[in-house]
Amino acid sequence: MTFVTLTSLPVKEIFSGTIRGHYTHLAHLTVGEVELNANVVVPMHSHPHEQVTYVLSGRFEFTIGDQTTVLAPGIAALIPGGVMHGGKTLTACRVLDIFSPVREDYRQ
C-alpha cells in the first residue's frame, strides 16, 4: 500500500484490549494510530524496537526509564529499544506510534 487511512484498517487490541490500534507495516517499520480511554494504565514494559509515540489528542503521564512527563498534543516520546516505559492516560488519548524494526506481533 502506498497510501492508507489508518483507521480503516482492522483494530489490533493490546494489553487485554485497553489499547486499540490500527497498524500498517513496511519492511522495517510499523506505524499505528492508537486510541486509549481515560485512566488506562500501560504497564511498564520493554521491547527491542525503537518507538516514537506522538500525541495527537489527550494527556498521558508517561515514563521512559527514570524520566516522567505529561505528554500532550504535539509532544513526542522517543523510546530507545530495550528501555522500560509505560504510564497512565489522564484523559482519552489518540497517539501515533512508530516502531522500528517492524512489529511482527502487530500484524493482523
Jmol script that loads the backbone (N, CA, C; Angstrom):
load data "model"
ATOM      1  N   MET A   1       0.831  -1.185   0.000  1.00  0.00           N
ATOM      2  CA  MET A   1       0.000   0.000   0.000  1.00  0.00           C
ATOM      3  C   MET A   1       0.873   1.246   0.000  1.00  0.00           C
ATOM      4  N   THR A   2       0.598   2.163  -0.888  1.00  0.00           N
ATOM      5  CA  THR A   2       1.315   3.429  -0.917  1.00  0.00           C
ATOM      6  C   THR A   2       0.642   4.459  -0.030  1.00  0.00           C
ATOM      7  N   PHE A   3      -0.693   4.476  -0.025  1.00  0.00           N
ATOM      8  CA  PHE A   3      -1.462   5.398   0.802  1.00  0.00           C
ATOM      9  C   PHE A   3      -2.461   4.582   1.609  1.00  0.00           C
ATOM     10  N   VAL A   4      -2.659   4.996   2.855  1.00  0.00           N
ATOM     11  CA  VAL A   4      -3.561   4.236   3.713  1.00  0.00           C
ATOM     12  C   VAL A   4      -4.225   5.173   4.711  1.00  0.00           C
ATOM     13  N   THR A   5      -5.502   4.929   4.965  1.00  0.00           N
ATOM     14  CA  THR A   5      -6.208   5.581   6.066  1.00  0.00           C
ATOM     15  C   THR A   5      -6.118   4.611   7.234  1.00  0.00           C
ATOM     16  N   LEU A   6      -5.316   4.964   8.227  1.00  0.00           N
ATOM     17  CA  LEU A   6      -5.036   4.012   9.304  1.00  0.00           C
ATOM     18  C   LEU A   6      -6.308   3.514   9.981  1.00  0.00           C
ATOM     19  N   THR A   7      -7.268   4.406  10.248  1.00  0.00           N
ATOM     20  CA  THR A   7      -8.464   3.984  10.975  1.00  0.00           C
ATOM     21  C   THR A   7      -9.375   3.069  10.160  1.00  0.00           C
ATOM     22  N   SER A   8      -9.087   2.904   8.861  1.00  0.00           N
ATOM     23  CA  SER A   8      -9.866   1.960   8.054  1.00  0.00           C
ATOM     24  C   SER A   8      -9.337   0.534   8.182  1.00  0.00           C
ATOM     25  N   LEU A   9      -8.175   0.380   8.810  1.00  0.00           N
ATOM     26  CA  LEU A   9      -7.570  -0.941   8.990  1.00  0.00           C
ATOM     27  C   LEU A   9      -8.195  -1.643  10.191  1.00  0.00           C
ATOM     28  N   PRO A  10      -8.130  -2.972  10.235  1.00  0.00           N
ATOM     29  CA  PRO A  10      -8.688  -3.700  11.385  1.00  0.00           C
ATOM     30  C   PRO A  10      -8.023  -3.271  12.699  1.00  0.00           C
ATOM     31  N   VAL A  11      -8.785  -3.346  13.763  1.00  0.00           N
ATOM     32  CA  VAL A  11      -8.284  -2.982  15.093  1.00  0.00           C
ATOM     33  C   VAL A  11      -7.463  -4.128  15.654  1.00  0.00           C
ATOM     34  N   LYS A  12      -6.313  -3.784  16.222  1.00  0.00           N
ATOM     35  CA  LYS A  12      -5.479  -4.734  16.967  1.00  0.00           C
ATOM     36  C   LYS A  12      -5.547  -4.314  18.430  1.00  0.00           C
ATOM     37  N   GLU A  13      -6.021  -5.204  19.291  1.00  0.00           N
ATOM     38  CA  GLU A  13      -6.115  -4.895  20.712  1.00  0.00           C
ATOM     39  C   GLU A  13      -4.859  -5.358  21.425  1.00  0.00           C
ATOM     40  N   ILE A  14      -4.338  -4.494  22.295  1.00  0.00           N
ATOM     41  CA  ILE A  14      -3.095  -4.749  23.023  1.00  0.00           C
ATOM     42  C   ILE A  14      -3.375  -4.560  24.514  1.00  0.00           C
ATOM     43  N   PHE A  15      -2.609  -5.242  25.367  1.00  0.00           N
ATOM     44  CA  PHE A  15      -2.793  -5.171  26.817  1.00  0.00           C
ATOM     45  C   PHE A  15      -4.257  -5.418  27.178  1.00  0.00           C
ATOM     46  N   SER A  16      -4.780  -6.559  26.772  1.00  0.00           N
ATOM     47  CA  SER A  16      -6.145  -7.004  27.097  1.00  0.00           C
ATOM     48  C   SER A  16      -7.212  -6.048  26.589  1.00  0.00           C
ATOM     49  N   GLY A  17      -6.947  -5.371  25.469  1.00  0.00           N
ATOM     50  CA  GLY A  17      -7.936  -4.512  24.847  1.00  0.00           C
ATOM     51  C   GLY A  17      -7.980  -3.091  25.358  1.00  0.00           C
ATOM     52  N   THR A  18      -7.103  -2.733  26.305  1.00  0.00           N
ATOM     53  CA  THR A  18      -7.098  -1.356  26.804  1.00  0.00           C
ATOM     54  C   THR A  18      -6.491  -0.390  25.791  1.00  0.00           C
ATOM     55  N   ILE A  19      -5.758  -0.925  24.829  1.00  0.00           N
ATOM     56  CA  ILE A  19      -5.178  -0.126  23.744  1.00  0.00           C
ATOM     57  C   ILE A  19      -5.712  -0.708  22.446  1.00  0.00           C
ATOM     58  N   ARG A  20      -6.235   0.175  21.587  1.00  0.00           N
ATOM     59  CA  ARG A  20      -6.794  -0.247  20.311  1.00  0.00           C
ATOM     60  C   ARG A  20      -6.078   0.505  19.205  1.00  0.00           C
ATOM     61  N   GLY A  21      -5.345  -0.229  18.382  1.00  0.00           N
ATOM     62  CA  GLY A  21      -4.564   0.417  17.336  1.00  0.00           C
ATOM     63  C   GLY A  21      -4.882  -0.105  15.953  1.00  0.00           C
ATOM     64  N   HIS A  22      -4.655   0.753  14.992  1.00  0.00           N
ATOM     65  CA  HIS A  22      -4.789   0.411  13.567  1.00  0.00           C
ATOM     66  C   HIS A  22      -3.379   0.527  12.985  1.00  0.00           C
ATOM     67  N   TYR A  23      -2.774  -0.590  12.611  1.00  0.00           N
ATOM     68  CA  TYR A  23      -1.357  -0.630  12.251  1.00  0.00           C
ATOM     69  C   TYR A  23      -1.148  -1.023  10.796  1.00  0.00           C
ATOM     70  N   THR A  24      -0.120  -0.435  10.208  1.00  0.00           N
ATOM     71  CA  THR A  24       0.337  -0.839   8.889  1.00  0.00           C
ATOM     72  C   THR A  24       1.855  -0.997   8.954  1.00  0.00           C
ATOM     73  N   HIS A  25       2.419  -1.660   7.958  1.00  0.00           N
ATOM     74  CA  HIS A  25       3.820  -2.065   8.048  1.00  0.00           C
ATOM     75  C   HIS A  25       4.548  -1.887   6.722  1.00  0.00           C
ATOM     76  N   LEU A  26       5.806  -1.501   6.839  1.00  0.00           N
ATOM     77  CA  LEU A  26       6.766  -1.569   5.741  1.00  0.00           C
ATOM     78  C   LEU A  26       7.744  -2.679   6.097  1.00  0.00           C
ATOM     79  N   ALA A  27       8.773  -2.846   5.324  1.00  0.00           N
ATOM     80  CA  ALA A  27       9.730  -3.922   5.594  1.00  0.00           C
ATOM     81  C   ALA A  27      10.418  -3.756   6.951  1.00  0.00           C
ATOM     82  N   HIS A  28      10.676  -2.502   7.365  1.00  0.00           N
ATOM     83  CA  HIS A  28      11.455  -2.274   8.590  1.00  0.00           C
ATOM     84  C   HIS A  28      10.778  -1.301   9.546  1.00  0.00           C
ATOM     85  N   LEU A  29       9.463  -1.081   9.382  1.00  0.00           N
ATOM     86  CA  LEU A  29       8.785  -0.042  10.152  1.00  0.00           C
ATOM     87  C   LEU A  29       7.318  -0.410  10.345  1.00  0.00           C
ATOM     88  N   THR A  30       6.801  -0.126  11.536  1.00  0.00           N
ATOM     89  CA  THR A  30       5.379  -0.259  11.817  1.00  0.00           C
ATOM     90  C   THR A  30       4.874   1.100  12.277  1.00  0.00           C
ATOM     91  N   VAL A  31       3.707   1.499  11.775  1.00  0.00           N
ATOM     92  CA  VAL A  31       3.077   2.750  12.207  1.00  0.00           C
ATOM     93  C   VAL A  31       1.626   2.456  12.543  1.00  0.00           C
ATOM     94  N   GLY A  32       1.135   3.101  13.613  1.00  0.00           N
ATOM     95  CA  GLY A  32      -0.244   2.879  14.008  1.00  0.00           C
ATOM     96  C   GLY A  32      -0.875   4.100  14.621  1.00  0.00           C
ATOM     97  N   GLU A  33      -2.163   4.252  14.374  1.00  0.00           N
ATOM     98  CA  GLU A  33      -2.955   5.247  15.085  1.00  0.00           C
ATOM     99  C   GLU A  33      -3.654   4.505  16.211  1.00  0.00           C
ATOM    100  N   VAL A  34      -3.473   4.996  17.429  1.00  0.00           N
ATOM    101  CA  VAL A  34      -3.855   4.249  18.617  1.00  0.00           C
ATOM    102  C   VAL A  34      -4.803   5.080  19.475  1.00  0.00           C
ATOM    103  N   GLU A  35      -5.850   4.443  19.991  1.00  0.00           N
ATOM    104  CA  GLU A  35      -6.819   5.092  20.866  1.00  0.00           C
ATOM    105  C   GLU A  35      -6.743   4.445  22.248  1.00  0.00           C
ATOM    106  N   LEU A  36      -6.756   5.299  23.269  1.00  0.00           N
ATOM    107  CA  LEU A  36      -6.747   4.836  24.651  1.00  0.00           C
ATOM    108  C   LEU A  36      -7.807   5.603  25.419  1.00  0.00           C
ATOM    109  N   ASN A  37      -8.572   4.928  26.257  1.00  0.00           N
ATOM    110  CA  ASN A  37      -9.542   5.601  27.115  1.00  0.00           C
ATOM    111  C   ASN A  37      -8.820   6.339  28.232  1.00  0.00           C
ATOM    112  N   ALA A  38      -9.547   7.183  28.949  1.00  0.00           N
ATOM    113  CA  ALA A  38      -9.000   7.846  30.131  1.00  0.00           C
ATOM    114  C   ALA A  38      -8.707   6.808  31.209  1.00  0.00           C
ATOM    115  N   ASN A  39      -7.692   7.080  32.018  1.00  0.00           N
ATOM    116  CA  ASN A  39      -7.325   6.249  33.172  1.00  0.00           C
ATOM    117  C   ASN A  39      -6.888   4.844  32.806  1.00  0.00           C
ATOM    118  N   VAL A  40      -6.336   4.692  31.616  1.00  0.00           N
ATOM    119  CA  VAL A  40      -5.774   3.402  31.207  1.00  0.00           C
ATOM    120  C   VAL A  40      -4.323   3.344  31.664  1.00  0.00           C
ATOM    121  N   VAL A  41      -3.971   2.274  32.353  1.00  0.00           N
ATOM    122  CA  VAL A  41      -2.580   2.065  32.761  1.00  0.00           C
ATOM    123  C   VAL A  41      -1.896   1.208  31.709  1.00  0.00           C
ATOM    124  N   VAL A  42      -0.831   1.736  31.158  1.00  0.00           N
ATOM    125  CA  VAL A  42       0.030   0.970  30.258  1.00  0.00           C
ATOM    126  C   VAL A  42       1.179   0.483  31.137  1.00  0.00           C
ATOM    127  N   PRO A  43       1.228  -0.806  31.453  1.00  0.00           N
ATOM    128  CA  PRO A  43       2.243  -1.291  32.384  1.00  0.00           C
ATOM    129  C   PRO A  43       3.649  -1.044  31.857  1.00  0.00           C
ATOM    130  N   MET A  44       4.575  -0.855  32.785  1.00  0.00           N
ATOM    131  CA  MET A  44       5.976  -0.695  32.398  1.00  0.00           C
ATOM    132  C   MET A  44       6.400  -1.962  31.659  1.00  0.00           C
ATOM    133  N   HIS A  45       7.039  -1.773  30.525  1.00  0.00           N
ATOM    134  CA  HIS A  45       7.464  -2.894  29.690  1.00  0.00           C
ATOM    135  C   HIS A  45       8.601  -2.418  28.795  1.00  0.00           C
ATOM    136  N   SER A  46       9.227  -3.347  28.135  1.00  0.00           N
ATOM    137  CA  SER A  46      10.250  -3.000  27.139  1.00  0.00           C
ATOM    138  C   SER A  46      10.137  -3.979  25.980  1.00  0.00           C
ATOM    139  N   HIS A  47      10.717  -3.591  24.873  1.00  0.00           N
ATOM    140  CA  HIS A  47      10.799  -4.434  23.684  1.00  0.00           C
ATOM    141  C   HIS A  47      12.023  -3.989  22.908  1.00  0.00           C
ATOM    142  N   PRO A  48      12.511  -4.801  22.004  1.00  0.00           N
ATOM    143  CA  PRO A  48      13.744  -4.441  21.292  1.00  0.00           C
ATOM    144  C   PRO A  48      13.564  -3.328  20.261  1.00  0.00           C
ATOM    145  N   HIS A  49      12.323  -2.986  19.955  1.00  0.00           N
ATOM    146  CA  HIS A  49      12.039  -1.990  18.919  1.00  0.00           C
ATOM    147  C   HIS A  49      12.264  -0.573  19.433  1.00  0.00           C
ATOM    148  N   GLU A  50      12.816   0.301  18.600  1.00  0.00           N
ATOM    149  CA  GLU A  50      12.779   1.726  18.876  1.00  0.00           C
ATOM    150  C   GLU A  50      11.338   2.164  18.658  1.00  0.00           C
ATOM    151  N   GLN A  51      10.895   3.161  19.427  1.00  0.00           N
ATOM    152  CA  GLN A  51       9.500   3.595  19.332  1.00  0.00           C
ATOM    153  C   GLN A  51       9.420   5.108  19.456  1.00  0.00           C
ATOM    154  N   VAL A  52       8.565   5.695  18.645  1.00  0.00           N
ATOM    155  CA  VAL A  52       8.179   7.094  18.793  1.00  0.00           C
ATOM    156  C   VAL A  52       6.683   7.096  19.052  1.00  0.00           C
ATOM    157  N   THR A  53       6.252   7.754  20.130  1.00  0.00           N
ATOM    158  CA  THR A  53       4.842   7.950  20.411  1.00  0.00           C
ATOM    159  C   THR A  53       4.571   9.444  20.334  1.00  0.00           C
ATOM    160  N   TYR A  54       3.715   9.839  19.396  1.00  0.00           N
ATOM    161  CA  TYR A  54       3.392  11.241  19.156  1.00  0.00           C
ATOM    162  C   TYR A  54       1.927  11.457  19.515  1.00  0.00           C
ATOM    163  N   VAL A  55       1.669  12.368  20.437  1.00  0.00           N
ATOM    164  CA  VAL A  55       0.306  12.579  20.920  1.00  0.00           C
ATOM    165  C   VAL A  55      -0.451  13.499  19.957  1.00  0.00           C
ATOM    166  N   LEU A  56      -1.590  12.988  19.475  1.00  0.00           N
ATOM    167  CA  LEU A  56      -2.480  13.757  18.601  1.00  0.00           C
ATOM    168  C   LEU A  56      -3.547  14.479  19.417  1.00  0.00           C
ATOM    169  N   SER A  57      -4.053  13.809  20.458  1.00  0.00           N
ATOM    170  CA  SER A  57      -5.035  14.438  21.347  1.00  0.00           C
ATOM    171  C   SER A  57      -4.977  13.759  22.708  1.00  0.00           C
ATOM    172  N   GLY A  58      -5.315  14.522  23.748  1.00  0.00           N
ATOM    173  CA  GLY A  58      -5.357  13.993  25.105  1.00  0.00           C
ATOM    174  C   GLY A  58      -4.081  14.273  25.888  1.00  0.00           C
ATOM    175  N   ARG A  59      -4.069  13.744  27.110  1.00  0.00           N
ATOM    176  CA  ARG A  59      -2.915  13.909  28.015  1.00  0.00           C
ATOM    177  C   ARG A  59      -2.577  12.548  28.612  1.00  0.00           C
ATOM    178  N   PHE A  60      -1.280  12.272  28.679  1.00  0.00           N
ATOM    179  CA  PHE A  60      -0.789  10.940  29.009  1.00  0.00           C
ATOM    180  C   PHE A  60       0.447  11.108  29.892  1.00  0.00           C
ATOM    181  N   GLU A  61       0.359  10.693  31.158  1.00  0.00           N
ATOM    182  CA  GLU A  61       1.543  10.709  32.026  1.00  0.00           C
ATOM    183  C   GLU A  61       2.403   9.516  31.630  1.00  0.00           C
ATOM    184  N   PHE A  62       3.645   9.769  31.230  1.00  0.00           N
ATOM    185  CA  PHE A  62       4.442   8.732  30.592  1.00  0.00           C
ATOM    186  C   PHE A  62       5.833   8.702  31.208  1.00  0.00           C
ATOM    187  N   THR A  63       6.324   7.495  31.409  1.00  0.00           N
ATOM    188  CA  THR A  63       7.659   7.296  31.965  1.00  0.00           C
ATOM    189  C   THR A  63       8.507   6.520  30.974  1.00  0.00           C
ATOM    190  N   ILE A  64       9.725   7.009  30.757  1.00  0.00           N
ATOM    191  CA  ILE A  64      10.738   6.301  29.963  1.00  0.00           C
ATOM    192  C   ILE A  64      11.968   6.205  30.844  1.00  0.00           C
ATOM    193  N   GLY A  65      12.359   4.973  31.186  1.00  0.00           N
ATOM    194  CA  GLY A  65      13.480   4.808  32.112  1.00  0.00           C
ATOM    195  C   GLY A  65      13.124   5.448  33.440  1.00  0.00           C
ATOM    196  N   ASP A  66      13.917   6.435  33.878  1.00  0.00           N
ATOM    197  CA  ASP A  66      13.650   7.118  35.145  1.00  0.00           C
ATOM    198  C   ASP A  66      13.096   8.529  34.952  1.00  0.00           C
ATOM    199  N   GLN A  67      12.622   8.848  33.744  1.00  0.00           N
ATOM    200  CA  GLN A  67      12.081  10.179  33.454  1.00  0.00           C
ATOM    201  C   GLN A  67      10.575  10.090  33.207  1.00  0.00           C
ATOM    202  N   THR A  68       9.826  10.989  33.855  1.00  0.00           N
ATOM    203  CA  THR A  68       8.379  11.023  33.698  1.00  0.00           C
ATOM    204  C   THR A  68       7.953  12.432  33.293  1.00  0.00           C
ATOM    205  N   THR A  69       6.993  12.514  32.377  1.00  0.00           N
ATOM    206  CA  THR A  69       6.419  13.792  31.967  1.00  0.00           C
ATOM    207  C   THR A  69       4.982  13.570  31.543  1.00  0.00           C
ATOM    208  N   VAL A  70       4.251  14.653  31.350  1.00  0.00           N
ATOM    209  CA  VAL A  70       2.900  14.569  30.811  1.00  0.00           C
ATOM    210  C   VAL A  70       2.981  14.906  29.332  1.00  0.00           C
ATOM    211  N   LEU A  71       2.601  13.928  28.512  1.00  0.00           N
ATOM    212  CA  LEU A  71       2.544  14.133  27.078  1.00  0.00           C
ATOM    213  C   LEU A  71       1.215  14.796  26.738  1.00  0.00           C
ATOM    214  N   ALA A  72       1.275  15.770  25.827  1.00  0.00           N
ATOM    215  CA  ALA A  72       0.093  16.481  25.361  1.00  0.00           C
ATOM    216  C   ALA A  72       0.218  16.628  23.849  1.00  0.00           C
ATOM    217  N   PRO A  73      -0.818  17.091  23.166  1.00  0.00           N
ATOM    218  CA  PRO A  73      -0.734  17.197  21.712  1.00  0.00           C
ATOM    219  C   PRO A  73       0.521  17.935  21.242  1.00  0.00           C
ATOM    220  N   GLY A  74       1.182  17.306  20.279  1.00  0.00           N
ATOM    221  CA  GLY A  74       2.399  17.868  19.709  1.00  0.00           C
ATOM    222  C   GLY A  74       3.679  17.396  20.359  1.00  0.00           C
ATOM    223  N   ILE A  75       3.577  16.642  21.456  1.00  0.00           N
ATOM    224  CA  ILE A  75       4.772  16.142  22.148  1.00  0.00           C
ATOM    225  C   ILE A  75       5.029  14.703  21.719  1.00  0.00           C
ATOM    226  N   ALA A  76       6.287  14.392  21.460  1.00  0.00           N
ATOM    227  CA  ALA A  76       6.689  13.036  21.078  1.00  0.00           C
ATOM    228  C   ALA A  76       7.558  12.433  22.179  1.00  0.00           C
ATOM    229  N   ALA A  77       7.323  11.178  22.474  1.00  0.00           N
ATOM    230  CA  ALA A  77       8.180  10.401  23.368  1.00  0.00           C
ATOM    231  C   ALA A  77       9.103   9.564  22.490  1.00  0.00           C
ATOM    232  N   LEU A  78      10.408   9.658  22.717  1.00  0.00           N
ATOM    233  CA  LEU A  78      11.407   8.920  21.943  1.00  0.00           C
ATOM    234  C   LEU A  78      11.941   7.804  22.823  1.00  0.00           C
ATOM    235  N   ILE A  79      11.631   6.569  22.461  1.00  0.00           N
ATOM    236  CA  ILE A  79      11.900   5.415  23.318  1.00  0.00           C
ATOM    237  C   ILE A  79      12.922   4.508  22.640  1.00  0.00           C
ATOM    238  N   PRO A  80      14.131   4.429  23.194  1.00  0.00           N
ATOM    239  CA  PRO A  80      15.127   3.507  22.628  1.00  0.00           C
ATOM    240  C   PRO A  80      14.701   2.055  22.858  1.00  0.00           C
ATOM    241  N   GLY A  81      15.133   1.170  22.002  1.00  0.00           N
ATOM    242  CA  GLY A  81      14.871  -0.248  22.186  1.00  0.00           C
ATOM    243  C   GLY A  81      15.443  -0.740  23.501  1.00  0.00           C
ATOM    244  N   GLY A  82      14.705  -1.623  24.172  1.00  0.00           N
ATOM    245  CA  GLY A  82      15.177  -2.233  25.403  1.00  0.00           C
ATOM    246  C   GLY A  82      14.980  -1.398  26.652  1.00  0.00           C
ATOM    247  N   VAL A  83      14.419  -0.195  26.559  1.00  0.00           N
ATOM    248  CA  VAL A  83      14.240   0.677  27.718  1.00  0.00           C
ATOM    249  C   VAL A  83      12.812   0.521  28.258  1.00  0.00           C
ATOM    250  N   MET A  84      12.698   0.393  29.574  1.00  0.00           N
ATOM    251  CA  MET A  84      11.389   0.266  30.211  1.00  0.00           C
ATOM    252  C   MET A  84      10.594   1.556  30.019  1.00  0.00           C
ATOM    253  N   HIS A  85       9.274   1.399  29.727  1.00  0.00           N
ATOM    254  CA  HIS A  85       8.415   2.560  29.555  1.00  0.00           C
ATOM    255  C   HIS A  85       6.966   2.152  29.807  1.00  0.00           C
ATOM    256  N   GLY A  86       6.146   3.140  30.143  1.00  0.00           N
ATOM    257  CA  GLY A  86       4.731   2.917  30.396  1.00  0.00           C
ATOM    258  C   GLY A  86       4.147   4.158  31.027  1.00  0.00           C
ATOM    259  N   GLY A  87       2.871   4.092  31.401  1.00  0.00           N
ATOM    260  CA  GLY A  87       2.256   5.262  32.010  1.00  0.00           C
ATOM    261  C   GLY A  87       0.772   5.091  32.212  1.00  0.00           C
ATOM    262  N   LYS A  88       0.088   6.242  32.366  1.00  0.00           N
ATOM    263  CA  LYS A  88      -1.354   6.263  32.603  1.00  0.00           C
ATOM    264  C   LYS A  88      -1.950   7.435  31.840  1.00  0.00           C
ATOM    265  N   THR A  89      -3.034   7.172  31.130  1.00  0.00           N
ATOM    266  CA  THR A  89      -3.711   8.251  30.434  1.00  0.00           C
ATOM    267  C   THR A  89      -4.478   9.093  31.452  1.00  0.00           C
ATOM    268  N   LEU A  90      -4.369  10.399  31.323  1.00  0.00           N
ATOM    269  CA  LEU A  90      -5.103  11.326  32.195  1.00  0.00           C
ATOM    270  C   LEU A  90      -6.454  11.678  31.586  1.00  0.00           C
ATOM    271  N   THR A  91      -6.537  11.579  30.267  1.00  0.00           N
ATOM    272  CA  THR A  91      -7.774  11.775  29.509  1.00  0.00           C
ATOM    273  C   THR A  91      -7.782  10.709  28.419  1.00  0.00           C
ATOM    274  N   ALA A  92      -8.852  10.639  27.677  1.00  0.00           N
ATOM    275  CA  ALA A  92      -8.827   9.803  26.471  1.00  0.00           C
ATOM    276  C   ALA A  92      -7.732  10.360  25.559  1.00  0.00           C
ATOM    277  N   CYS A  93      -7.024   9.477  24.876  1.00  0.00           N
ATOM    278  CA  CYS A  93      -5.892   9.890  24.045  1.00  0.00           C
ATOM    279  C   CYS A  93      -5.960   9.233  22.672  1.00  0.00           C
ATOM    280  N   ARG A  94      -5.382   9.923  21.735  1.00  0.00           N
ATOM    281  CA  ARG A  94      -5.128   9.368  20.407  1.00  0.00           C
ATOM    282  C   ARG A  94      -3.672   9.669  20.107  1.00  0.00           C
ATOM    283  N   VAL A  95      -2.908   8.629  19.769  1.00  0.00           N
ATOM    284  CA  VAL A  95      -1.478   8.794  19.514  1.00  0.00           C
ATOM    285  C   VAL A  95      -1.098   8.105  18.214  1.00  0.00           C
ATOM    286  N   LEU A  96       0.015   8.545  17.679  1.00  0.00           N
ATOM    287  CA  LEU A  96       0.637   7.890  16.540  1.00  0.00           C
ATOM    288  C   LEU A  96       1.853   7.158  17.084  1.00  0.00           C
ATOM    289  N   ASP A  97       1.913   5.848  16.904  1.00  0.00           N
ATOM    290  CA  ASP A  97       3.052   5.035  17.340  1.00  0.00           C
ATOM    291  C   ASP A  97       3.824   4.564  16.119  1.00  0.00           C
ATOM    292  N   ILE A  98       5.143   4.711  16.189  1.00  0.00           N
ATOM    293  CA  ILE A  98       6.029   4.273  15.113  1.00  0.00           C
ATOM    294  C   ILE A  98       7.087   3.371  15.735  1.00  0.00           C
ATOM    295  N   PHE A  99       7.308   2.216  15.127  1.00  0.00           N
ATOM    296  CA  PHE A  99       8.269   1.237  15.628  1.00  0.00           C
ATOM    297  C   PHE A  99       9.246   0.839  14.531  1.00  0.00           C
ATOM    298  N   SER A 100      10.492   0.623  14.931  1.00  0.00           N
ATOM    299  CA  SER A 100      11.493   0.059  14.033  1.00  0.00           C
ATOM    300  C   SER A 100      12.374  -0.878  14.851  1.00  0.00           C
ATOM    301  N   PRO A 101      12.645  -2.083  14.393  1.00  0.00           N
ATOM    302  CA  PRO A 101      12.136  -2.690  13.169  1.00  0.00           C
ATOM    303  C   PRO A 101      10.637  -2.984  13.284  1.00  0.00           C
ATOM    304  N   VAL A 102      10.098  -3.568  12.238  1.00  0.00           N
ATOM    305  CA  VAL A 102       8.667  -3.860  12.165  1.00  0.00           C
ATOM    306  C   VAL A 102       8.221  -4.696  13.370  1.00  0.00           C
ATOM    307  N   ARG A 103       6.999  -4.433  13.854  1.00  0.00           N
ATOM    308  CA  ARG A 103       6.396  -5.224  14.925  1.00  0.00           C
ATOM    309  C   ARG A 103       5.622  -6.367  14.296  1.00  0.00           C
ATOM    310  N   GLU A 104       6.264  -7.500  14.136  1.00  0.00           N
ATOM    311  CA  GLU A 104       5.587  -8.663  13.556  1.00  0.00           C
ATOM    312  C   GLU A 104       4.382  -9.076  14.393  1.00  0.00           C
ATOM    313  N   ASP A 105       4.462  -8.871  15.725  1.00  0.00           N
ATOM    314  CA  ASP A 105       3.351  -9.244  16.600  1.00  0.00           C
ATOM    315  C   ASP A 105       2.134  -8.334  16.448  1.00  0.00           C
ATOM    316  N   TYR A 106       2.258  -7.240  15.708  1.00  0.00           N
ATOM    317  CA  TYR A 106       1.130  -6.331  15.474  1.00  0.00           C
ATOM    318  C   TYR A 106       0.485  -6.556  14.113  1.00  0.00           C
ATOM    319  N   ARG A 107       0.986  -7.490  13.348  1.00  0.00           N
ATOM    320  CA  ARG A 107       0.356  -7.792  12.066  1.00  0.00           C
ATOM    321  C   ARG A 107      -0.968  -8.506  12.304  1.00  0.00           C
ATOM    322  N   GLN A 108      -1.927  -8.267  11.417  1.00  0.00           N
ATOM    323  CA  GLN A 108      -3.242  -8.925  11.518  1.00  0.00           C
ATOM    324  C   GLN A 108      -3.204 -10.238  10.774  1.00  0.00           C
TER     325      GLN A 108
END
end "model"
wireframe off; spacefill off
backbone 0.3
color backbone group
